[in-house]
Amino acid sequence: MSLSKELGKLEFGFWRGTRNYYDEHLADESVAVYPEPAGMLSRDEILQSIDDGARWEQVELEDMAMSEPVPGVALNSTLVISVVR
């Protein structure tokens, strides 16, 4: 599986998954960057923000862009078209 497809599968899982999914798949050095007021969140802050239930019932993702600036580091940007809670 290509790195781009693997990241797409992981991204979808982050939208639909539980806190356990995040804990299993989020790298120790991960950060998430959102517009204010959330801003930049560390792995621990991300995990604290996830409750134990599934986050979204339906998610459509488009225009995923991925780059690998150096081996072992991937940057992902995704346009979220719609979500249903």
C-alpha positions, 0 to 999 in steps of 0.5 A: 500500500502506498504511503498516501493510501495508508495515510488516507486510511489512518485519517479516516480512522481518526475521524471515526475512531475511538480514543483507543484508535488514537492511542494505538495509531498516533505517533508519540511526536504527533501534533495537530494544527487547527485554526484558533482557538484550538491552535496546535495540540500535542499528542497528550492534548489530542488524546485528552480531547477524545471521548470513548465513543465513536466521533462521527457517523459519516465523514467524506474526505477530499483533496488529501495532500501528502508530502514526505519532507524527509524519510519517516516524516509525513505531512497530511492535509485534508479537506473535510467535505461533510461530517454527520454526528 
